Amino acid sequence: MSTPTVCLRCAKSSCKESKNGTLEICEHGVAYYNDNGKILLKDALVPLSLVTRNLRHELNRMLAVIVAESIRLDPTVTTRHIVPNNPVSKIVGTTIIIDHFVQMLSGVNQFHTTTAGAQQYEPVRLSETIKKYFTIHSIIRNEQRATELELRLNFGDDVLIPEYGDVFEYLTSILMDNVWKYSFSGSAVEVSVVEKEKSLADICLTNISSPLPEGIDIFTKGTQANSEAEGFGYGLFWGRILVDHYNRLRKSSFDITELVHVERFISRGVAEQKFILQNVLIEHE
C-alpha cells in the first residue's frame, strides 16, 4: 500500500468524501483508496480512457454472445436491420446502443488512431444507415422521449458514403438519439441530401421541437437543451469531435466536413432544428 499523498490534480478533493474502505477512480483519472479517512493514491495517472477501453474489451465479448444467441433464437435477425416489433431484434438493437455508449466513453480515437489503422468497410448506404439508427433509438421508451415520429428521406437509395463508414454510423446514431430525445411526438423528421461539386454533399436532418434556451451552445460538453432530458449532454459534443476525426482521416485541407446547427422559429413554442453535415463525400451506386 502506498503512503498518504497530497494530490495536486484538483482543488475539490472530492475523494475525501468517499466511504471508508472503497477503491475508486476520481473524475481526473486518479485511483485512490480510503483507509479510515486517509486517502492513499494508488496511481496518479490512470486515464479514464484506459479504464473504459478495457471495459469495452470485456463488454464486447458479452454483447457478441447476446447477438449470437439472439440470432439462434430468430435467424432472420441481423445487426444491419432492426425491427422494433420483434422482441429479439430489439435486444440486438439495444446491444448496439450499449456498444456506442462505451465507445463514446473510451474516446473517439479508439475507432482508429491512424489512417493506416482505419476500418475501410464497403461503402455505407445512406438510406439504410439512417433508417437503422432511427429505428434503434425508437426502442428506448420513457416519458421524456418522443413517440410516433415519422421519418422522411428526401433522396434516393443509391447514395453511398464511400469511406470511414464506422465514423459516419456513430455520428448518425448520435443525431438520431437526439431526435428522439427532443422532437415533438407525432412530428416528422426529414433527411435531405444537397449535392455539390467534387462528389460532395450537405446532409441535412430536420426535426421539430421546442425553441432552444437563449444563448445556449448545444455543441458544448455537458449542455442539455432541456433540464429534464435524459443523458449528460455529451452527444453533440462528441459529434463535433467525430467530424474533426473524420477530417483528419481524410487528410483533406479543402472542403472539410463540418457539423452545424440552424434554428428557425415557426410559432410560439415551436421551432425547426436543422443539423447539417457539410461537405460529406458521397457516391452513387
Secondary structure, 3 states (H helix, E strand, C coil): CCCCCCCCCCCCCHHHHCCCCCEEECCCCCEEEEECCEEEEEECCCCHHHHHHHHHHHHHHHHHHHHHHHHHHCCCCCCCCCCCCCHHHHHHHHHHHHHHHHHHHHCHHHCCCCCCCCCCCCCEEHHHHHHHHHHHHHCCCCCCCCCCCEEEEECCCCEEECCCHHHHHHHHHHHHHHHHHHECCCCEEEEEEEECCCCEEEEEEEEEECCCCCCCCCCCCCCCCCCCCCCCCCHHHHHHHHHHHHHHHHCCCCCCCEEEEEEEEEECCEEEEEEEEEEEECEEC
